[in-house]
Structure formats: structure tokens, C-alpha cells
């Protein structure tokens, strides 16, 4: 073998090794981001789909975004644990399901805080507040990459609830938040926190009499098959957040981090009108499926909300961090209301 052929073979082997190293580096640079939620075909799911589109437009296939709706990665407590531990990169959920992780999540759930969807948008789309919100829970290892208007809270019940007396003794599924549980107790009901995946069989068997939820969830999961009555409590406006594991986030390149932030906020803006319209579509779908929507007598509704407001304030009074967050939210709302 000539010296030239040896040299050529050595060069070729070196080139192959370099290519292999480049391919390995490229593969290592790719990242998978699992997005989990308990719901499907609602505004949380829509945000995730829009986020995936925005990420693809910004970084191509550098990040593979995988969407797992309808509790595919476990019940809500398991998904909450997953994003805290990093086995799930991101979790989209109503704030109420994270109050056991950090009490400050309660600040969004105070009864009567937000009067309508536009007030929610005024807060979560306020640039200064949104920057503040992104890093608020970093001490728990979580970063907020999505803030989403979800829906008003309603009561679904097997039997009609047309006045306050009808709440007596009802077993009502609530979120695991004092700001849902204690108002139900005040009305004489028995709050029963359950994961969404457990609710339907409990309703069908009579294990519970009703549940607090948004109308889009009731229609998406066809709860009218188990209970046809809804009472428009106007208890609160549900806010959902997408939380990403901060350790995973910090391991990404600066380009990927910037893309995640930008994609999340772009998706928020896109899905807000979709979410508002989805509530309207869900209300129409409920009645078309034979469901009924009831309201309390006006005097009872006013008295109930006054009682709820006083109760909510008392529940957070000794939690200074929750009060601080609530006050930030309320300051934005007061400025918007001209108060």
C-alpha cells in the first residue's frame, strides 16, 4: 500500500469521525418538551397546539413539542408532581390545582375578583405583570410560560339547584383549593376534591351530587350524560397557567429559552378570543344536548357573592405573599375600572 493511499484512507476515516461527531452533537442538541393537561378540546389544549406551532416557526425541529391532553400522563396530582420533578417538562392547569405547591396560586381564585373575561385579559396580558408572573414561582422550580383565560366557574348537578336552600347536603366536587372548598361549606354543601378523571364515575354512581367546573369541560367530556343541570354561580373566572420545569428550561440554549417565552406569550394572545368564543359555543352545545342552565334569584346571588368576598378575604388575610399578589392584581383592575 502506498503512502498516498494510507494518507487518503486516514483522511477519509478522520472525516467520517468528524461527521459522526457533528451528527451526535446535532442529536444531543435536539430536545423533547412534553406538554401535559387534564383536559381536551378546550382553551388549555388550544394553547398547547398554538404553542407548538409558534415553537416550530421559531426553532424548527430543535425542540420536539409533544402534547398529552386528557390526563394521558396521569391524574392531575401526578402531572403536578411530574412538572415539579422534571419527568414532565410542562403542565397546563387551572391555578386552583397548584395551591398545595404554593399558596400564591390562590390569588387568582378569589370569588368575584374578576367580573368577566376582559378583566382577566387586562391582568394576564399586562406587560409588567406578565413579566412579574413569569418568575414568581421560580423558588418552587417552576416558570410560567403561559397565562390563559379559561372560563367562568359553574355548578353541575344531578338535581336542579335553583336557590340556595338546594345546596344543603350536596356532595360537590371542587378543586383542592380552600377558595372553592370553603364557599361550598358556607352554602351547606360538602366539598369533595377529585381529579377530573375520577368525576364521571362518581357522578354516575351517586358518589357525588355535582361539581364545580367551566362549561367547556362539561361539554368536551359529555357530562350531560350523567347530569343535565347547570347553575350559573358566577363564582369566579378560571385562570390557567402553563408551568415549565425550571431545571429543564435552564438547560436549554439561550435561543431556545427566548423561543419558549415568545411562543408562550404569542399563544396567549391568539387563544384569548378563541377561549371567549369557546365558552359561548359550549353554552350553546350544552342546551342543544338537552342540558339546562339555571340562575339563582338575583337577591340570593348578590348576598352569596358578598358572603363569598368576605370569606375569601378572611382565608388569605394571614398569608402575606398571597395578599401581595392579590393586591397587584386588584390594582390593575381598579385602574381599568376607573376606581
Secondary structure, DSSP 8 states (H G I E B T S, - for coil): --HHHHHHHHHHHHHHHHHHHHHHHHHHH-EEEEEE-S-SSSHHHHHHHHHHHHHHHHHGGGEEEEEE-TTTT-SHHHHHHHHHHTSSSEEEEEGGGGTTT-GGGGGG--TTS--SHHHHHHHHT-HHHHHHHHTTTGGGTEEEEEEEEEEE-EEEESS---SGGGGTT-EEEE-S-HHHHHHHHHTT-EEEE--HHHHHHHHHHTS-SEEEE-HHHHHHTTGGGT--EEE-----EEEEEEEEEHHHHHHS-HHHHHHHHHHHHHHHHHHHHHHHHHHHHHHHHHHHTT-EEE---HHHHHHHHHHHHHHHHHHHTT-HHHHHHHHHHHHHHHHHHT-
